[in-house]
């Protein structure tokens, strides 16, 4: 019983993390990654950043990294919270189940 409840809640938490990422994490991850990319491109090629190919590639790659990091944080955080809740529920429910087994004599 121990692994079933925590695993189910971990998967539910991962799903909630994906939804939370889609609602709250996609745009800020892209924005922060783009700002970091502009700072990197500006320090390499100088300010103001021109619209050449290499600075665009740097900004696009950093936006992708920002979105991926945001997604990882949301999904792993949601999974961890779900697993933690499942473990807490199992810790509370396990003594009750053992007490019921002892009373019935099974």
Buried (B, 14 or more C-beta within 10 A) or exposed (E): EEEEBBEEBBBBBBBBBBEBBEEEBBEEBBBBBBBBBBBBBBEEBEEEBEEEEEBBEBBEEBBBBBBEBBBBBBBEBBBBBBBBBBBEEBEEEEEEEEEEEEEEEE
